[in-house]
Amino acid sequence: MSTVAEIKSAIDRLTFEERCELEALLHPRVDDDWDRQMSADTEPGGKLDRLKQASIKEAKAGKLRDFPTPGSR
């Protein structure tokens, strides 16, 4: 591939997953403070670990519920 037109054409033929991979390659995502804090909070023993574990337990038990939407109450 040597022209921009050829590259654009090839991109159009990519699967969704391949386009995501290309996007990540062209625009690497840098974690900010919020991302780092969320990662730390969901690690074992983190602030959200208890909630995460409870959610996993409910999912395995088939007790998942729909997320409430505005006006659904």
Secondary structure per residue as TSV (DSSP state, phi and psi in degrees):
chain	resnum	aa	ss	phi	psi
A	1	M	-	360.0	124.5
A	2	S	-	-128.0	-6.4
A	3	T	S	-122.5	157.1
A	4	V	H	-60.9	-38.6
A	5	A	H	-60.8	-40.8
A	6	E	H	-66.6	-39.4
A	7	I	H	-65.3	-45.2
A	8	K	H	-59.9	-42.0
A	9	S	H	-63.2	-42.0
A	10	A	H	-65.5	-39.1
A	11	I	H	-61.9	-39.8
A	12	D	H	-61.2	-23.9
A	13	R	T	-92.7	-2.8
A	14	L	S	-72.2	151.0
A	15	T	-	-74.2	167.2
A	16	F	H	-56.2	-45.3
A	17	E	H	-63.2	-40.4
A	18	E	H	-67.0	-36.1
A	19	R	H	-65.7	-38.5
A	20	C	H	-63.2	-42.3
A	21	E	H	-62.2	-43.1
A	22	L	H	-64.0	-43.5
A	23	E	H	-58.7	-43.7
A	24	A	H	-64.9	-34.4
A	25	L	H	-70.1	-42.5
A	26	L	H	-77.5	-30.2
A	27	H	S	-132.8	75.1
A	28	P	-	-59.3	138.2
A	29	R	-	-90.9	128.5
A	30	V	-	-104.4	124.7
A	31	D	-	-63.9	137.2
A	32	D	-	-100.5	-174.4
A	33	D	H	-57.2	-41.2
A	34	W	H	-63.6	-44.7
A	35	D	H	-60.6	-44.7
A	36	R	H	-64.4	-39.2
A	37	Q	H	-66.7	-42.9
A	38	M	H	-62.2	-41.6
A	39	S	H	-61.1	-45.0
A	40	A	H	-64.8	-40.4
A	41	D	H	-68.5	-26.2
A	42	T	H	-95.7	-2.6
A	43	E	S	-69.6	157.9
A	44	P	T	-52.6	127.7
A	45	G	T	86.4	-3.8
A	46	G	S	-75.0	173.4
A	47	K	T	-57.9	-32.7
A	48	L	T	-102.6	2.6
A	49	D	H	-59.7	-40.9
A	50	R	H	-61.0	-44.1
A	51	L	H	-67.1	-39.9
A	52	K	H	-61.6	-46.3
A	53	Q	H	-64.9	-39.1
A	54	A	H	-64.0	-39.5
A	55	S	H	-64.8	-43.1
A	56	I	H	-62.7	-42.3
A	57	K	H	-62.7	-44.8
A	58	E	H	-63.8	-39.1
A	59	A	H	-63.8	-45.1
A	60	K	H	-64.2	-30.5
A	61	A	T	-85.9	0.7
A	62	G	T	72.1	27.8
A	63	K	-	-106.9	24.7
A	64	L	-	-68.8	144.9
A	65	R	-	-120.7	153.5
A	66	D	-	-67.5	145.8
A	67	F	-	-71.5	131.6
A	68	P	-	-64.7	139.4
A	69	T	-	-109.2	156.0
A	70	P	T	-54.5	133.2
A	71	G	T	81.5	6.2
A	72	S	-	-89.2	-4.5
A	73	R	-	-89.0	360.0
